[in-house]
Amino acid sequence: MAWWWPLLLELLTVMPTWAGDELLNICMNAKHHKRVPGPEDKLYEECIPWKDNACCTLTTSWEAHLDVSPLYNFSLFHCGLLMPGCRKHFIQAICFYECSPNLGPWIRPVGSLGWEEAPSGQGERVVNAPLCQEDCEEWWEDCRLSYTCKSNWRGGWDWSQGKNRCPKGAQCLPFSHYFPTPADLCEKTWSNSFKASPERRNSGQCLQKWFEPAQGNPNVAVARLFASSAPSWELSYTLMVCSVFLPFLS
């Protein structure tokens, strides 16, 4: 047996562990995220579940709750006031996105996603993070009687007055018109940051955008599950190079 075979087999053995670990307990490279997660014991209201280990700061958690959040100068009230339950879901989703250290398996570089222009300070974003079925269903049910004018909130707004306004010709209609199903709301609102999962809470196979802090963070185990089956492209490339060149060294 060539001397390099044991080395290659060892790389095959340890690579999934390396790849999985590097996707756990991390913050994305984005405008309002900390570089590394850590305790934040004074997070505000809907962001409190992440106080033991957060990618957001107190300031970010406070700004997530404002009617026109300075995080992105985005107003949820572009078609008038939202129903209170609907507004709460959106704030929870913002807290989840800004504070969670358990989104590593779904973090992608913005430049590789076909965006026309990356938002300022945004090097990475989350893509297709699987939200539990109940999360999408309850979000949709509590928002279906509120109003909006677009199905994809990532772009296409009128920013001429400094905050998002409905584009010319767009009608303010009930959410259920632009989002006929719970999956539409979860997936389309923020351009596929989230994916509607068929799995239910406590299945260990989907993420909860909010949870009771006293019961612990259920998303830690979910991130570990998905990370274990998602080797990073860097390590895959390293292994490929090794497999090509090692035979020439024997």
C-alpha positions in Angstrom: 0.0 0.0 0.0 1.3 3.4 -0.9 2.4 5.5 2.1 -0.1 8.2 1.4 -3.2 6.0 1.7 -3.3 6.1 5.6 -3.0 9.9 5.5 -5.9 10.2 3.0 -8.1 7.9 5.0 -7.3 9.9 8.2 -8.4 13.1 6.4 -11.6 11.4 5.3 -12.3 10.5 8.9 -11.6 13.8 10.6 -12.9 16.2 7.9 -16.7 15.9 8.8 -15.8 16.8 12.4 -13.7 19.8 11.4 -16.4 21.0 9.0 -19.2 20.5 11.5 -17.4 22.3 14.4 -16.6 25.3 12.3 -20.4 25.9 11.6 -21.4 25.8 15.3 -21.7 28.7 17.7 -20.7 31.4 15.2 -21.9 34.9 14.2 -22.2 35.8 10.5 -20.2 38.6 9.0 -22.9 41.2 8.9 -23.4 44.9 9.9 -24.9 44.5 13.3 -23.5 41.1 14.5 -20.8 40.7 17.0 -17.6 38.9 15.8 -18.1 36.1 18.3 -21.2 35.1 20.4 -21.2 35.6 24.1 -23.5 36.5 27.1 -25.7 39.6 26.9 -27.7 39.7 30.1 -29.7 42.8 29.2 -31.2 42.0 25.9 -34.6 43.5 25.2 -38.0 41.7 25.3 -38.3 39.3 22.3 -34.5 39.0 22.1 -34.2 37.7 25.7 -34.0 34.0 24.8 -30.4 34.6 23.5 -29.1 36.4 26.5 -26.8 33.5 27.6 -25.1 33.3 24.2 -25.9 36.0 21.6 -24.6 37.5 18.4 -26.4 40.7 19.1 -25.9 43.5 21.6 -28.3 45.3 23.9 -28.5 48.2 21.4 -29.3 45.9 18.4 -32.0 44.1 20.5 -33.6 47.5 21.4 -33.5 48.8 17.8 -35.2 45.6 16.6 -38.3 46.6 18.5 -38.6 50.1 17.1 -41.4 50.9 14.6 -38.8 52.1 12.1 -35.8 50.1 13.0 -32.5 51.9 12.5 -31.0 48.5 11.8 -32.0 48.8 8.2 -34.3 51.9 8.2 -37.1 49.5 7.6 -40.7 50.1 8.6 -43.1 47.2 9.1 -45.9 49.8 8.9 -45.6 50.6 5.2 -49.3 49.8 4.9 -50.5 51.1 8.3 -50.3 49.4 11.7 -49.8 45.7 11.9 -51.9 43.6 14.2 -50.0 43.2 17.5 -49.5 39.5 17.1 -48.2 40.0 13.6 -45.7 42.7 14.7 -44.5 40.4 17.5 -43.7 37.6 15.0 -41.6 39.9 12.9 -39.7 41.2 15.9 -39.0 37.7 17.0 -37.8 36.9 13.5 -35.4 39.9 13.6 -34.1 38.9 17.0 -33.6 35.3 15.8 -31.7 36.5 12.7 -29.6 39.1 14.6 -28.9 37.2 17.8 -28.8 33.5 17.1 -25.4 31.8 17.2 -26.9 28.6 15.7 -27.3 29.6 12.1 -23.9 28.5 10.9 -25.0 25.7 8.5 -27.1 28.2 6.6 -24.7 31.2 6.4 -23.6 32.0 2.9 -21.4 34.8 1.4 -23.6 37.5 0.0 -21.5 37.8 -3.2 -22.3 34.2 -4.2 -26.1 34.6 -4.0 -26.8 36.6 -7.1 -27.8 39.8 -5.2 -27.5 42.8 -7.4 -25.9 44.8 -4.6 -24.8 43.7 -1.1 -26.3 45.8 1.7 -23.7 48.0 3.3 -21.6 46.0 5.8 -23.3 42.8 4.9 -20.7 40.1 4.0 -22.9 37.1 4.7 -26.5 36.2 5.1 -28.6 33.2 6.0 -30.3 31.1 3.3 -33.0 28.5 3.7 -32.8 28.1 7.5 -35.6 25.6 8.2 -38.3 27.1 10.4 -40.6 24.6 12.2 -44.0 24.1 10.8 -45.8 25.7 13.8 -43.6 28.8 13.5 -44.7 29.5 9.9 -48.3 28.6 10.6 -48.7 30.8 13.7 -46.8 33.7 11.9 -49.2 33.5 8.9 -52.3 33.1 11.0 -51.5 36.2 13.1 -50.6 38.3 10.1 -53.2 37.3 7.5 -55.4 40.3 8.3 -52.6 42.8 8.4 -51.7 44.7 5.2 -48.6 44.9 3.0 -47.9 45.7 -0.6 -45.2 43.3 -1.6 -44.3 39.6 -1.3 -40.5 40.0 -1.4 -39.3 42.6 1.1 -35.6 42.4 0.3 -35.8 44.9 -2.6 -38.0 47.0 -4.9 -39.0 49.6 -2.3 -39.3 53.4 -2.7 -36.5 54.8 -0.5 -36.8 58.4 -1.7 -37.7 59.6 1.8 -35.1 57.6 3.7 -37.3 54.6 4.7 -39.1 52.0 2.7 -42.4 53.0 1.1 -44.6 50.9 -1.2 -43.4 51.3 -4.9 -45.6 53.2 -7.3 -48.6 51.1 -8.3 -48.3 48.5 -5.5 -51.6 48.0 -3.6 -51.9 47.6 0.1 -53.8 44.3 0.5 -54.1 41.7 3.3 -51.0 39.5 3.9 -53.0 36.5 2.7 -53.1 38.1 -0.8 -49.4 38.3 -1.2 -48.7 35.2 1.0 -51.4 32.7 0.3 -49.8 30.0 2.5 -47.7 29.9 5.6 -44.8 28.7 3.5 -45.1 31.8 1.3 -44.8 34.1 4.2 -41.8 32.3 5.8 -39.9 32.0 2.5 -40.7 35.0 0.5 -40.7 37.9 3.0 -36.9 38.0 3.3 -35.9 36.4 0.0 -35.5 32.8 1.2 -33.6 33.5 4.4 -36.0 31.0 5.9 -37.4 27.8 4.6 -40.8 26.3 5.7 -39.9 22.9 7.2 -42.5 20.1 7.3 -40.9 19.1 10.7 -42.5 20.2 13.9 -41.1 21.7 17.1 -39.2 19.3 19.3 -38.4 17.1 16.3 -34.8 18.1 16.5 -34.9 18.8 12.7 -36.1 22.4 12.5 -35.4 25.8 14.0 -37.6 27.8 16.3 -37.4 31.5 15.8 -38.3 32.0 19.5 -38.3 29.7 22.5 -38.8 29.9 26.3 -35.4 30.7 27.8 -36.0 28.6 30.9 -36.3 25.5 28.7 -33.0 26.0 26.9 -32.2 26.7 23.3 -33.5 23.8 21.1 -31.7 25.2 18.0 -28.2 24.1 19.3 -29.0 20.4 18.6 -30.6 21.3 15.2 -27.5 23.2 14.1 -25.3 20.3 15.2 -27.4 17.9 13.2 -27.2 19.9 10.0 -23.6 20.9 10.5 -22.6 17.2 10.7 -23.9 16.6 7.2 -22.6 19.7 5.6 -18.8 19.7 5.1 -17.4 23.1 4.2 -16.2 23.8 0.7 -12.8 24.7 1.9 -12.2 21.3 3.5 -13.7 19.5 0.5 -11.3 21.4 -1.8 -8.4 20.5 0.5 -9.3 16.8 0.4 -9.6 16.9 -3.4 -6.2 18.5 -3.9 -4.6 15.9 -1.6 -6.2 13.0 -3.4 -4.9 14.3 -6.7 -1.3 15.1 -5.7 -0.4 12.6 -3.1 0.1 9.7 -5.6 2.8 11.8 -7.3 4.7 12.0 -4.1 5.0 8.2 -3.6 
